Amino acid sequence: MPDTDTTTVEQVEQVVNESLVSFGADADAVRREATFETLDVDSLDLAEMAQIVEEKFGVELKGNDVKDVATVGDLVDLIVSRV
């Protein structure tokens, strides 16, 4: 079980950014304001991201949770709000 008492925004950003790069996004393009569309990240990648987030932080993200998430920053903020 993850230790959520010590999870920081920076840790969440690092996991999200590393995951996006592993999905094929350009590391230089991954910024808080970047949209998933511009990073060429699709719904399957976001489903895999949800699994990674649950494993790392114990935060369960469902389809409805991420349907309005448009940017990397939106996703990071959503995860941090639930840690």
Rosetta blueprint (number, residue, H / E / L):
1 M L
2 P L
3 D L
4 T H
5 D H
6 T H
7 T L
8 T L
9 V H
10 E H
11 Q H
12 V H
13 E H
14 Q H
15 V H
16 V H
17 N H
18 E H
19 S H
20 L H
21 V H
22 S H
23 F L
24 G L
25 A L
26 D L
27 A H
28 D H
29 A H
30 V L
31 R L
32 R L
33 E L
34 A L
35 T E
36 F L
37 E L
38 T L
39 L L
40 D L
41 V L
42 D L
43 S H
44 L H
45 D H
46 L H
47 A H
48 E H
49 M H
50 A H
51 Q H
52 I H
53 V H
54 E H
55 E H
56 K H
57 F H
58 G L
59 V L
60 E L
61 L L
62 K L
63 G H
64 N H
65 D H
66 V H
67 K L
68 D L
69 V L
70 A L
71 T E
72 V H
73 G H
74 D H
75 L H
76 V H
77 D H
78 L H
79 I H
80 V H
81 S H
82 R H
83 V L
